Amino acid sequence: MTAAAADSRPLSDPSKVNLRPTRLEDYRQVEHLESSHGLLTLAEHDWRAIWLDNPLRARLGENWPFGWVLEEAGGRIVGQLTNIPTLYTFGGRELIAVTGRAWVVVPEYRGVALWLMDEYFNQSGADLFINTTVNALAVDAFTSFGSARVPLGDWENAAFWVTNYRGFARTALGLKNIPLPGLLSYPAGAGLRIREMFRSEKLSCDSSNLTIECINSFDSRFDQFWGELVRANPNRLLCQRDSRTLMWHFAGSIRAGHLWVFTASSQNLLRAYCICKRQDHPQSGLTRMRVVDYQNLDSASDCLTPLLQAALMRCRAERIHTLEQVGCALPKMSAFDRYAPYRRKLPAWPFYYHAADSALNATLRDPVVWDPSTFDGDASL
């Protein structure tokens, strides 16, 4: 939940603002509010699809809040918070999780910004609160409502490969305001290439028993895969990953041509997959693919390495600057940590959780029950 509303400035006249559920016709005002405060916005179709195409919509009913807005008497929306439900499984139970997206309030009303947060954390029907884009402005608000850092992984760091040396060098030089970045990108890019040539740890594996493919959709194989994954991990908290949920989650990225799905199959059976999503940094011109989810049915075999090799080859072929994984020290992603040559520090720890039930909240303090990735929450929506 990226936030632009975490301070507590006094409000001159609280009676001028009212809180109500978000309506689909609010899009224009919500989009303007988000964009004017530097938040990532969604196209109207994608914003509406978060609820209209949500696999849980029929189950939850039309009265489930799509979010909340703060509205002046004249109808101007001055604050908003989107509320996204998803399904999780844990210990044989199904849990309704909710993610808050784009908590933002105009400066003159930030004295009541926590009204939106209070509504979010006290909504009925939610078992779990999962938020994966919490920025530095929002940390205090989340912790005050009982949220804690996810206990598995280092979510303050990202690991990455450079896959377009000159393009990356030109972007880095530009960010540092170094003169003639285009010209200097030639020797800087060559230096990056030479540095990697002499690295002792190079990505390599034997994938002769696997068929590696790149697709851009999710078919019935993912339903069978999801069933096997749940049976193999009964005591692990898992976000729903059947084909319908995956198609809903990544629909906008698929339409934009920004999603790569690398699969590893053996004897025509899907054994592992790695999902990469295009998440550029427009301000700098950096082009970037991010690994947003990896699942493997055979923990004894290394399926990640050949999938990463395929992703790196495509990044290089398409002149993408970097291949990145947000979050380090995740056991099943150890190959990424081992082989990716670069690290960068994130501005804040973005991954927080809270359970409505105190017993479940205590159980989730154990790192063993987690399988976190940027598929959780709204980080890859």
N, C-alpha and C positions, 0 to 999 in steps of 0.2 A: 504494500500500500504506500506508494509514493505520496508524500504529504507536503502541502504548502500551507499548513494551518496548525502549527504546533505551539505558537506563543499564546499568551493569555492577556492581551491588551484589554483594557476596560472598554465596555460598550456604552456609548452615550445614551442610547434609548433601547433597551432590550425588547420593549413592547412592539417595536417596528418589524420584528422578524418572527416567522412561524416555521415550525418543522413539520413536514409532511412526507409521505412516501413518494419516491420518484415515479414519474409517468414517462412512457415512451416518447411522448410529444415534447419532453423537456430537452431532447438531444441538443438542439442548437444552442441553448443557453449553457448547458453543461459543457459542451465542447468549447465554447468561448471562454468559460471560466477556467477550464483546465489549460487551454493553450495560452491564455493571458498570464498564467502563473508558471509557465515553462514545463508543464507536465505533458507526458506522452498522451496523445489523443487517438481515438479509434474512428474509423469511417463510420457513418451512421448505420450502415448495414451490419457491420461487425459489432457495434455497440448494442444494437437491438437484438442481435443473435445471441448475445451472452445469456439473455433470458428466454427469448422466443424459441430458440433451438436447443436450450439446455435439456439434457436427458432427464433431469429431475423435475422438470416443469409440471408434468402431469401428476407426478407423485405429491408434490408440495402444494399444488393448487394455485389459483390466480391471486390469492390474497397474500402469498409470500412476497415480502418486500424486495423489489429489485434494487432498492437503495433508498436514500433519504436526501431531501434538499432543505436548505434554509431559504425561505422566501419572504421578501418584503410584501407589505400590503398591496403594492401596485403590481405585483407579479414578477418582479425581478428576482432571479435566483442568485443568492450571494454566497452559497456554500453547498457542497454536495459530498456524498460518499456512496459509491456503488457497492452492492452486496451480492456476491457471487457464490451460489451453493454448488458443492461437489460431493460425490459419494466416496467414502473410504471404507475399507474393511480392516478389522482387527479382532483377533481371537474369536472368529466365527460370528462376529457382529458387524452390522452395517452402521456406519456413523455418518450423519450429515455434518459436513464441514462447510464453513463460510469464510470467504476471503473478502476483505475490504479493498476497494480500488479507488485511487485518486481522491483522497481526503483533502479537500481544498476549500478555503473560506477567504473572502476578500478581507483586506486588513482591518476595515472599520468594524467588522463583526467577529473578529477572532476571539473576542472575549467569551463567545458562546460556541466556539469550535468544538469543545468537548461534548456538547449536546449531541452531535452526530455520533461521536465515539461511544457515548453512553447508550444510545439507541442500538448501535451495532452489537455491543457486548451483552446487552440485556434482552436481545430478541429471543422469542420462544422458538423451540424446535431445533435449535442448533446444538450439536454435541461438541463441536470442535471448531476452534478459530485458528486458521492457518494463514499467515501473512509472510510473503517472501520478497517484498519490495519496500520494507520499512527503511526510511532514510533517517539521517541524523536528527532532523527536526521532529520526527515522530516517535523516537525511542522512548522518551519520558512518558508520553501519553500511553503507549502500549504497555509499558511495565506497570504503570499506575493502575491499569485494569487487569493485572495479573498475568500478562504474557511474559514468557521466558524465551531465551535463546534455545533453538533446537540443539539438543545435546550431542549430536554427531556431526563431525566435520568442522573445518575451518572456513567460515563464511565471510571472513574479512579479506580473503585473498582469492585471486583467480590465476590459473596457469594457462599458458598459451604458446602456440607455435607461430612464427612468422612464416607466411606462405607466399608473400610477394615482397621480396626484400626491398626493392627500390621504392615501391608504393608506400610501404610502412615507414621507411626512412624519411621520405618526403613529408609524410603526415607528422612524424615525431619532430622533425626540424621546424615545421611550421608552428606546432604547438609551443615550441620554445622560442619562437620569434627570431630564429636564426636567419640572417639574410641569405638570399639565393637558395632556398630549400630545394628547388627543382634541380639545380646544377649540382649541389652538394649531395643530393640523394644517390648519385652514381657511386662515389667512393664509400658513402655510409652503407648503402645496400650491399656493396661488395664485401665490406667488413663483416656484416651480419652473416653473409653466406659462408665466408671463410671460418668464422667462429664456429658455426654449426658443423662444418666439415671435420673439425678436429674434436668434436664432442665424443667422449668414450661411450656414452649411452645412446644407441641409435635404435629406432623402432624397427623391430624385426620379429617374425614369428613364422611358424609353419601352419598355413591354413589350407593345406591340401585336402583335408577332409571336410571342408566347409565350402558352400557356395555363397559368395558375397554378391549382393545386388543392391542397387539404389532405386528406390521407388518414391512416389510422391503422394501416396494415399494409403488407406488402411482397409484391408479386406478381411474375409472371414478367418484367415489364419490367426489374426490377432485376437479373435474371440477364444479360440482354442488355447492360444498362448496364455491369455489372461487367466483362464480356468486353471491351467497347470501352475501358473505362478502363485495363485492364491493357495492352492493345495500344498505347494512346496514351502510356503511361508505363512503358516497359520497364526503365528505369534508376532507378526511384523505389521506395522501400520502401512497400508498401501492405498494410494489413491487409485480410483477406478481407471482401468486402462483397456476396456473392451473397444471394439472398432468404432462403435457409435460415439463413445466419449472422446476417443482420440480425434475423430473427424470433427466433432464440435469444438474441441479445444484448439485445434490447429486450422480451422476452416479459413480464417483470414489469411494465414500464411500460405496455405495451399493455393488460394485464389491469386495471391500476389506472386507465386512462384518462388517463395522464400523458404521452403521446407524441403530438406533432404532426409529420407528415411533409409538407412543402411541396414540390410537384413543379413543374418548368417543362418543358413539352412543346412541340414544334414538329412540325406535321404528324403528330400522334399518336405521336411518338417522344420518349421521355424524354431530356431534354438536361441536366438538372441537378436536384439535390434538396438540401433543407436540413432536417435533423432537429433538432427542439427537444424537450427533455425537462424535465418539471417537477422542479425541485430546490429546494424551499423551505428556509428557515432557521427551523425550528420554535421555537428558543429566543427569537427576536425577533418572530416572527409574520410575517416577510417572506415573501411569495409570489413565486416566481421561475421563469421559463422560461429555460433555457440552450440556446444553439445548441451542439450536441455534434458535428455533422458537416455538412460542405458539400462536395459533389462536382459538378464541371462538366466536360462533355465538350468544350465549346468555349471554350477559354481566351481567345479573341479577343472574346467577347461578355460583357456584364455580366448574368449571371443572378442573382447574389446580391442585388442591390438590389431587384428586384421580389419575391423570396422573403422578404426582410426586411420589406418593406412589408406583405405578407400576415401575417407573424408578429406585427408590431406592431399591426395592426388587430385580430387575434384576442386578443392580450394585453389591449388596451384594452376590448374587448367583454366579456371575462371578468373584468375588474377585477384582473388580475395586476399586481403592483407593478412588476416589472422584467423586461426582456429582456436577457440577459447573454451575453457570450462570454468564456470563460477563455482567456487567451493572446492577446497582442497582437503586432503586427509580423509577422504571417503573410501572405506575399504575396497569396494568393488571397482572404484575408479583409480586404483593404485597405479595402473599402467600409464594413465594420463599424468599423474604426479611424477612418475619416474622418468618419463621420456620428454615431456614438454620442457623446453629449455628456459622459458621466461615466466616471471611472476609479476603481478601488479597488486597493489594494495587498494582495496575498495574504501570508499568514504565512510561506510558504516556497516555493521553486521545487519543484513537484511531479513533474516529468517527467524520468525517468532511464532510461538504456538501457545494456546491456552485451551483447556478442556473445561466444559461446564460442570462435569462431575468431578468431585475432589479425588475420588479413588483413581479414576482414569488419569487425572492430572499427575498424580503421584507415580503411576505406572510409566507414564511417558517421560519421566526424568531419566529412565534407563536408556542409554544409547543403543543397546542391543535391539530394541523394538522398532528402531527407525530405519527407513530407507529413503532419505531425503534427496530431492533433486530440484532443479528449477522447473520441472513439470508441476510441482506443487504450487499452490497459490496462483498468482497472476503474473509471475515473472516471464512466462513464455506464451501468454495469451495473445 
